[in-house]
Amino acid sequence: MFHQVILKPHRDEAIRRFHPWVFSGAIGRIKGQPQDGDVVEVCDSKGAYLATGHFHQGNIAVKIFSFQQVTPDVLFWKQKLQKAWMLRKSILHEGIVENITNCYRLVHGEGDGLPGLIVDYYDGVLVIQAHSIGMYRSLGEISQALAEVFGTELKAIYNKSADTLPEQFGQTIQNQYLMGTSQVPHGVKENGHTFMIDWETGQKTGFFLDQRDNRQLLGRYVKDKDVLNAFCYSGGFSIYALAAGAKSVDSVDVSKKAIELTNKNVEANFGEEQRHQAYAEDVMAFLKKTSDTYDVMVLDPPAFAKSMSARHRAVQGYKRLNAEGIRHLKSNGILFTFSCSQVVDRELFYNTVVAAAIEAGRQVRVLHQITQPPDHPVNLFHPEGSYLKGLVLWVE
C-alpha cells in the first residue's frame, strides 16, 4: 500500500527503541519512488515492518508517527489528537476548570508522537504549524479530526505553516483559516492574566506558551524590585512581574509591533500603569548605553542558532549578552536567562553562561535549572525535543 524504506543491516536499533527519526545514512534501499510528504513504511534489512511515517529528501528522511501498521485517515488522527487533549486536560486541570488558563500547547511534535505538527489552543481557536510537507498534506484530515475532538467548543482553525515548512515549499502556500474567520486580536487568560494574541501576524503561533511556568516562577522574586524584561515580545514576563508587585518594569524589544502589543497587554491587565516603561530598541544597544542597574533581569532571546553551522556564532552571542546583562545587575541581583536554540544543548548553554560570568567578574550561584512546561512534553526516546533551557542565577 505504501512505499517502503529498507534500512541497512544493524541500523534499526534506534527505531526499535522508538526514536521517531530515520536518518538518510541508515537507509539501504527504497521500494518505490516516494515524493516529499508521502507516507512510507520503514522496514529492517530483512523486510520486517518497523514503523510508518512521512518521507522527505534530506538528512532526516522519515519522521515516524506510528510504530504499528496504520492507515492515516481521520480516525487515526482523531485518536492521536484525543490522547494529546486528554493529557492537557490532566496536567492543566485546575486552570482549565477554574478558567484561569485557557491557552496551551495541544500538540508538541515528537512529544506527542506527531513529528512535524504543532497545534496551540487559544480559548477555542486552534493555530496549526506544520513543519513537514507530510503533515501539511494531512491538514484536511487533521482539521476534521480536531473538529470532532473539540465539537462546539471550537471557534476557528488557523493554518500558519508558510514560515515553518521547508523554504521552497513554504513559498507556494499562504496562511489561512481552515475553519471559522478572523478574530484578531483575541484575549486569552494565562494563570489569571490577560493577553491579547495575534496569531495571524505575531511571532510563532502568537504567544510564547512555553514560558508559562517560568513566568510564574519570576513572580516569587520581584516584589518591590526593579525589573528588566529583555526580548519582551508581548510582555509576558512583564505582566507577571507587575502583578507580583515589582517596583518598576522596563520592557525592551527591537520590534515596535512587539512593544505595541506589550503596552496593550499592560493596559488590559492594569489600565494606565506608571511602573512600566517600554522601549523599541535592540537589547544589546540598550544595555550598553544605559547606566541603569536592575534587581531582576530576564534575558529570553530568540533562537540564536537553528543549525549546527551557526552554533559557534550563537554561543558567542549568548556569552556577550549574558556578560552584559550580569554587569547591569545590582549586588544580590537575580538573572533569568534562556536559550531556545535546539542545537545549543543544556551543558553547552550552562558553560556559556559560566564564561559570561567570568568575563563580567561576578560571583554567581544557580538557584534553578528550568525548562519547558508539561504541555510541551519531551518524548523519552527523543531527547532532542528538550529545546528550552534556562537558569535562574543569584549574582553577588
C-alpha positions in Angstrom: 0.0 0.0 0.0 2.8 2.4 0.8 6.4 2.9 -0.4 9.0 1.1 1.8 12.2 2.4 3.2 14.5 -0.5 3.9 17.3 0.1 6.4 20.8 -1.1 6.3 21.8 -4.1 8.4 22.2 -3.2 12.1 20.8 0.3 11.6 17.4 -0.4 13.1 18.4 -0.2 16.8 17.2 3.4 17.3 13.8 2.7 15.6 13.3 -0.3 17.8 13.9 2.0 20.8 11.1 4.2 19.4 13.3 7.1 18.2 11.0 8.9 15.7 13.6 9.8 13.1 15.2 7.8 10.3 18.4 9.4 9.0 19.3 9.1 5.4 22.5 7.4 6.2 20.7 4.5 7.7 18.7 3.7 4.5 19.9 0.8 2.4 17.3 1.0 -0.4 13.8 2.3 -1.1 10.9 0.3 -2.7 9.0 2.7 -4.9 9.7 6.4 -5.6 8.2 8.3 -2.7 7.9 12.1 -3.0 8.4 14.6 -0.2 5.5 14.2 2.2 4.5 10.7 1.1 3.6 8.1 3.8 6.1 5.3 3.9 6.7 2.1 5.9 10.1 1.6 7.5 11.5 -1.9 7.4 14.6 -3.6 8.7 17.2 -5.0 6.3 15.2 -8.3 6.1 12.0 -6.5 5.2 10.3 -6.8 8.6 7.9 -3.9 9.4 9.2 -1.3 12.0 7.2 1.9 11.6 5.2 4.3 9.5 6.0 8.0 8.8 6.4 10.8 6.4 9.2 10.8 3.8 11.4 13.7 2.9 14.6 14.0 0.9 17.1 15.3 3.4 19.2 14.3 6.4 16.0 13.3 8.4 14.5 11.1 5.7 11.5 9.8 7.7 9.6 11.2 10.6 7.7 8.4 12.3 4.1 8.9 13.6 3.3 5.2 14.3 5.1 2.1 15.3 2.2 0.0 14.2 0.9 -0.5 10.7 -1.9 2.0 10.2 -3.8 4.0 7.6 -3.5 7.7 8.5 -7.2 8.6 8.0 -9.4 10.9 10.0 -10.0 8.2 12.7 -6.2 7.7 13.1 -5.6 11.4 13.6 -8.6 11.7 15.9 -7.3 9.0 18.2 -3.8 10.7 18.4 -5.3 14.1 19.0 -7.7 12.8 21.6 -4.7 11.4 23.6 -3.0 14.8 23.3 -6.1 16.6 24.5 -6.6 14.3 27.4 -3.0 14.8 28.6 -3.5 18.6 28.6 -6.8 18.4 30.5 -5.0 16.3 33.1 -1.9 18.5 33.6 -3.8 21.8 33.4 -7.0 20.6 35.1 -7.3 23.2 37.8 -6.5 26.1 35.5 -9.0 24.9 32.8 -11.8 24.1 35.3 -11.4 27.5 37.1 -11.0 29.3 33.7 -7.7 30.9 34.8 -5.8 29.3 31.9 -7.5 28.9 28.5 -4.4 28.7 26.3 -1.9 25.9 26.0 0.0 23.7 23.5 -2.2 20.9 22.3 0.3 19.1 20.1 4.1 19.3 20.6 5.5 17.3 17.6 7.6 14.3 18.7 6.5 14.8 22.3 3.0 13.7 21.2 4.1 11.2 18.6 3.3 13.6 15.8 6.6 14.8 14.4 6.3 17.9 12.3 3.0 19.1 13.9 2.4 21.9 16.3 -1.1 22.9 17.5 -1.7 25.7 20.0 -5.1 26.3 21.7 -6.3 29.9 22.4 -9.7 29.8 24.0 -11.4 27.9 21.3 -9.1 28.8 18.4 -6.5 26.3 17.2 -3.4 27.6 15.4 -1.5 24.9 13.4 2.1 25.0 12.3 3.2 22.1 10.0 6.9 21.7 10.0 6.9 18.9 7.4 5.3 18.5 4.0 3.7 15.3 5.1 1.9 16.9 8.0 0.9 19.8 5.8 -0.6 17.5 3.2 -2.6 15.8 6.1 -4.1 19.0 7.4 -7.5 18.3 5.8 -7.9 15.1 7.8 -6.3 16.6 10.9 -8.6 19.6 10.8 -11.6 17.3 10.5 -10.3 15.2 13.4 -9.8 18.4 15.6 -13.4 19.5 14.9 -14.6 16.1 16.1 -12.5 16.2 19.2 -13.5 19.7 20.3 -17.0 19.9 19.0 -18.9 23.1 19.7 -16.0 24.4 21.8 -14.0 25.0 18.6 -14.4 28.5 17.1 -11.7 28.5 14.4 -8.7 26.7 13.0 -5.9 28.8 11.5 -3.1 27.3 9.5 0.1 29.3 10.0 2.6 27.0 8.2 4.1 29.2 5.5 7.2 30.0 7.5 7.7 26.7 9.2 7.7 24.4 6.2 10.8 23.8 4.0 11.5 27.1 2.4 10.9 26.3 -1.3 7.6 24.5 -0.5 6.5 27.1 2.1 6.8 29.8 -0.6 4.0 28.1 -2.5 1.4 28.3 0.2 -0.5 31.0 2.2 -1.5 31.1 5.8 -5.3 30.8 6.0 -8.3 29.8 8.1 -9.3 26.1 7.7 -12.4 26.8 9.7 -14.0 29.9 11.0 -12.9 33.5 10.3 -10.6 36.2 11.5 -10.8 37.1 15.2 -7.7 39.1 15.8 -6.8 40.4 18.3 -8.2 37.8 20.8 -7.9 37.9 24.5 -6.9 34.8 26.5 -6.1 34.0 30.1 -2.9 32.5 31.5 -2.8 32.0 35.3 -5.5 34.7 35.5 -3.6 37.3 33.5 -5.0 38.6 30.2 -3.0 38.5 27.0 -4.0 39.7 23.5 -3.0 37.1 20.9 -2.3 38.0 17.2 -1.9 34.6 15.6 -2.2 35.9 12.1 0.9 38.2 12.1 2.5 37.7 15.5 5.6 35.6 16.2 5.3 31.8 16.4 1.6 31.0 16.8 1.0 34.3 18.5 2.3 33.8 22.1 5.2 32.0 23.8 3.3 29.4 25.7 6.4 27.6 26.7 7.3 30.2 29.3 4.1 29.9 31.4 5.7 28.1 34.4 8.8 30.3 34.3 6.8 33.5 34.2 5.0 32.2 37.3 8.4 31.5 39.0 9.5 35.0 38.2 6.7 36.4 40.4 8.4 34.9 43.5 11.4 37.2 43.1 10.2 40.6 42.0 8.2 42.2 44.8 9.5 45.8 45.3 12.3 45.2 42.8 13.4 47.0 39.6 13.0 44.5 36.7 14.2 44.4 33.1 12.4 42.1 30.6 14.6 41.9 27.6 13.4 40.5 24.3 9.9 41.0 25.8 7.8 40.3 22.7 4.3 40.7 24.0 5.3 41.4 27.6 4.6 38.0 29.3 7.3 38.3 32.0 6.4 42.0 32.4 2.8 41.3 33.2 3.7 38.7 35.8 6.3 41.0 37.4 3.8 43.9 37.7 1.2 41.6 39.1 3.6 40.3 41.7 4.4 43.8 43.0 7.5 44.9 41.1 8.6 48.4 41.9 9.3 49.1 38.2 9.4 47.1 35.0 11.3 48.0 31.8 10.3 46.1 28.7 12.7 46.1 25.7 12.3 44.6 22.2 13.7 45.6 18.8 10.2 45.1 17.3 7.9 48.2 17.5 5.0 45.9 16.9 6.0 43.8 19.9 6.3 46.9 22.1 2.8 47.9 21.0 1.5 44.5 21.9 3.3 44.7 25.3 1.7 48.0 26.1 -1.8 46.7 25.1 -1.3 43.7 27.5 -0.2 46.0 30.3 -3.3 48.2 29.8 -5.6 45.1 29.6 -4.3 43.9 33.0 -3.6 47.2 34.9 -5.0 50.1 33.0 -2.6 53.1 33.0 0.5 51.7 34.8 3.2 54.2 35.8 5.5 51.4 36.9 6.0 50.2 33.4 8.2 51.6 30.6 8.6 50.1 27.1 11.5 50.6 24.7 11.6 49.6 21.0 15.4 49.1 20.9 18.0 46.5 20.2 18.7 44.8 23.6 22.5 44.9 23.4 22.4 48.5 22.3 20.0 49.3 25.2 22.2 47.6 27.7 25.4 49.3 26.5 24.0 52.8 26.6 22.0 52.7 29.8 23.6 53.3 33.2 20.6 51.8 35.0 21.0 48.6 37.0 18.3 46.1 37.9 17.4 43.8 40.8 15.9 41.2 38.5 16.6 40.7 34.8 15.0 38.4 32.2 17.1 37.5 29.0 14.8 35.5 26.7 16.3 36.0 23.2 15.0 34.3 20.0 17.0 31.2 18.8 20.5 32.4 18.0 21.2 29.2 16.0 18.9 27.0 14.0 21.6 24.8 12.5 24.9 23.3 13.6 26.8 25.5 11.3 25.6 28.6 13.2 26.2 27.1 16.7 29.6 28.7 17.4 28.4 32.2 16.5 25.3 31.6 18.6 27.4 30.6 21.6 29.4 33.8 21.3 26.2 35.8 21.1 24.8 34.2 24.3 28.1 34.9 26.1 28.2 38.6 25.1 24.5 39.0 26.0 24.8 37.4 29.4 28.0 39.1 30.3 26.4 42.5 29.5 23.3 41.5 31.5 25.3 40.4 34.5 27.1 43.8 34.5 23.8 45.6 34.8 22.6 43.6 37.8 22.7 45.1 41.3 24.5 43.3 44.0 22.5 40.2 45.0 20.5 40.5 41.8 18.7 37.7 40.0 19.1 36.7 36.4 16.6 34.6 34.4 18.4 33.6 31.3 17.2 31.3 28.5 18.2 29.6 25.2 15.6 28.1 22.9 18.3 27.1 20.3 17.9 23.3 19.8 21.5 22.9 18.6 22.8 24.5 21.9 22.2 21.8 24.4 21.9 22.3 28.2 25.5 21.6 29.0 26.8 24.0 26.3 24.4 26.7 27.4 25.4 26.3 31.1 29.1 26.5 30.2 28.5 29.6 28.0 26.8 31.4 30.9 29.8 30.4 33.1 32.1 32.0 30.6 29.9 35.1 30.7 30.1 35.3 34.5 33.8 35.0 34.4 34.1 37.8 31.8 31.8 40.0 34.0 33.9 39.3 37.1 30.9 38.4 39.3 30.3 35.7 41.8 27.2 33.7 40.7 25.1 30.9 42.1 22.5 28.7 40.4 19.0 28.8 42.0 17.0 26.9 39.4 17.6 25.0 36.2 14.4 25.3 34.2 12.8 24.1 31.0 9.6 24.0 29.1 6.2 23.2 30.8 4.4 19.8 30.7 2.1 20.8 27.8 5.4 20.8 25.8 6.3 17.2 26.6 9.5 15.5 25.6 9.5 12.0 24.2 11.8 10.0 26.4 13.3 8.4 23.3 13.8 11.7 21.6 15.8 14.0 24.0 16.3 16.4 21.1 12.7 17.6 22.0 14.0 19.3 25.1 14.8 22.6 23.4 14.1 25.3 26.1 16.8 25.6 28.7 17.1 28.2 31.4 19.0 29.2 34.5 17.9 31.4 37.4 21.1 32.9 38.9 21.9 34.8 42.1 24.6 37.4 41.2 26.6 38.8 44.1 
